[in-house]
């Protein structure tokens, strides 16, 4: 049983090198012409609607009060 571990290691390394050596085939390279992908764009005004809506939402959020809409009255010397 002294040789069980070295024999197992040798068998595993031989199996790994044998399978990795035959993993790929020597198929000929396929030459293909590149295909141009033409992407249609929307109209100019359609591309501006979403950014304008986002700017309006940010402006509305910035102008709103952060205390739930209640007015804060500070009394005393300022």
Buried (B, 14 or more C-beta within 10 A) or exposed (E): EEEEEEEEEEEEEEEEEEEEEEEEEEEEEEEEEEEEEEEEEEEEEEEEEEEEEEEEEEEEEEEEEEEEEEEEEEEEEE
